[in-house]
Amino acid sequence: MIAHISIGARDIARTRRFYDATLQPLGYSCLSADEGSLGYGAKAPEFWVIGTEHPVPTDPRSGLHVCFTAPDRASVDAFHKAARKAGGKDNGKPGLRADYSPTYYAGFLIDPDGNNVEVVCLK
């Protein structure tokens, strides 16, 4: 349904350090980069970061977040650990969310630009 999604960031270099570190455990990397944008994915860019002076203001009450798929639960844990080390703020430690589904294992973070980021394994 969705070919790609993009978020805005004020500091592309800082954001690249964050997403390079956090997406690597999930098997994703930066496949496209220039002064104003970054494109991440496994085979083709599907998650884009666009440099802008006016990113959408974060609002924790909005419900807006980006969720990445992890191949296994260990990858969820590794993503969360890497994100914390790279400047992300914990917004929900990795664990089973049985109220979502019996196998919904996820972790939540706030990235350096204030975006709510989730990673999930459904196995």
Secondary structure as a PSIPRED ss2 file (coil, helix, strand):
# PSIPRED VFORMAT (PSIPRED V4.0)

   1 M C   1.000  0.000  0.000
   2 I C   1.000  0.000  0.000
   3 A C   1.000  0.000  0.000
   4 H C   1.000  0.000  0.000
   5 I E   0.000  0.000  1.000
   6 S E   0.000  0.000  1.000
   7 I E   0.000  0.000  1.000
   8 G E   0.000  0.000  1.000
   9 A E   0.000  0.000  1.000
  10 R C   1.000  0.000  0.000
  11 D C   1.000  0.000  0.000
  12 I H   0.000  1.000  0.000
  13 A H   0.000  1.000  0.000
  14 R H   0.000  1.000  0.000
  15 T H   0.000  1.000  0.000
  16 R H   0.000  1.000  0.000
  17 R H   0.000  1.000  0.000
  18 F H   0.000  1.000  0.000
  19 Y H   0.000  1.000  0.000
  20 D H   0.000  1.000  0.000
  21 A H   0.000  1.000  0.000
  22 T H   0.000  1.000  0.000
  23 L H   0.000  1.000  0.000
  24 Q H   0.000  1.000  0.000
  25 P H   0.000  1.000  0.000
  26 L H   0.000  1.000  0.000
  27 G C   1.000  0.000  0.000
  28 Y C   1.000  0.000  0.000
  29 S E   0.000  0.000  1.000
  30 C E   0.000  0.000  1.000
  31 L E   0.000  0.000  1.000
  32 S E   0.000  0.000  1.000
  33 A E   0.000  0.000  1.000
  34 D E   0.000  0.000  1.000
  35 E C   1.000  0.000  0.000
  36 G C   1.000  0.000  0.000
  37 S E   0.000  0.000  1.000
  38 L E   0.000  0.000  1.000
  39 G E   0.000  0.000  1.000
  40 Y E   0.000  0.000  1.000
  41 G E   0.000  0.000  1.000
  42 A C   1.000  0.000  0.000
  43 K C   1.000  0.000  0.000
  44 A C   1.000  0.000  0.000
  45 P C   1.000  0.000  0.000
  46 E C   1.000  0.000  0.000
  47 F E   0.000  0.000  1.000
  48 W E   0.000  0.000  1.000
  49 V E   0.000  0.000  1.000
  50 I E   0.000  0.000  1.000
  51 G E   0.000  0.000  1.000
  52 T C   1.000  0.000  0.000
  53 E C   1.000  0.000  0.000
  54 H C   1.000  0.000  0.000
  55 P C   1.000  0.000  0.000
  56 V C   1.000  0.000  0.000
  57 P C   1.000  0.000  0.000
  58 T C   1.000  0.000  0.000
  59 D C   1.000  0.000  0.000
  60 P C   1.000  0.000  0.000
  61 R C   1.000  0.000  0.000
  62 S C   1.000  0.000  0.000
  63 G C   1.000  0.000  0.000
  64 L C   1.000  0.000  0.000
  65 H C   1.000  0.000  0.000
  66 V E   0.000  0.000  1.000
  67 C E   0.000  0.000  1.000
  68 F E   0.000  0.000  1.000
  69 T E   0.000  0.000  1.000
  70 A C   1.000  0.000  0.000
  71 P C   1.000  0.000  0.000
  72 D C   1.000  0.000  0.000
  73 R H   0.000  1.000  0.000
  74 A H   0.000  1.000  0.000
  75 S H   0.000  1.000  0.000
  76 V H   0.000  1.000  0.000
  77 D H   0.000  1.000  0.000
  78 A H   0.000  1.000  0.000
  79 F H   0.000  1.000  0.000
  80 H H   0.000  1.000  0.000
  81 K H   0.000  1.000  0.000
  82 A H   0.000  1.000  0.000
  83 A H   0.000  1.000  0.000
  84 R H   0.000  1.000  0.000
  85 K H   0.000  1.000  0.000
  86 A C   1.000  0.000  0.000
  87 G C   1.000  0.000  0.000
  88 G C   1.000  0.000  0.000
  89 K E   0.000  0.000  1.000
  90 D E   0.000  0.000  1.000
  91 N E   0.000  0.000  1.000
  92 G E   0.000  0.000  1.000
  93 K E   0.000  0.000  1.000
  94 P E   0.000  0.000  1.000
  95 G E   0.000  0.000  1.000
  96 L E   0.000  0.000  1.000
  97 R C   1.000  0.000  0.000
  98 A C   1.000  0.000  0.000
  99 D C   1.000  0.000  0.000
 100 Y C   1.000  0.000  0.000
 101 S C   1.000  0.000  0.000
 102 P C   1.000  0.000  0.000
 103 T C   1.000  0.000  0.000
 104 Y C   1.000  0.000  0.000
 105 Y E   0.000  0.000  1.000
 106 A E   0.000  0.000  1.000
 107 G E   0.000  0.000  1.000
 108 F E   0.000  0.000  1.000
 109 L E   0.000  0.000  1.000
 110 I E   0.000  0.000  1.000
 111 D C   1.000  0.000  0.000
 112 P C   1.000  0.000  0.000
 113 D C   1.000  0.000  0.000
 114 G C   1.000  0.000  0.000
 115 N C   1.000  0.000  0.000
 116 N E   0.000  0.000  1.000
 117 V E   0.000  0.000  1.000
 118 E E   0.000  0.000  1.000
 119 V E   0.000  0.000  1.000
 120 V E   0.000  0.000  1.000
 121 C E   0.000  0.000  1.000
 122 L C   1.000  0.000  0.000
 123 K C   1.000  0.000  0.000
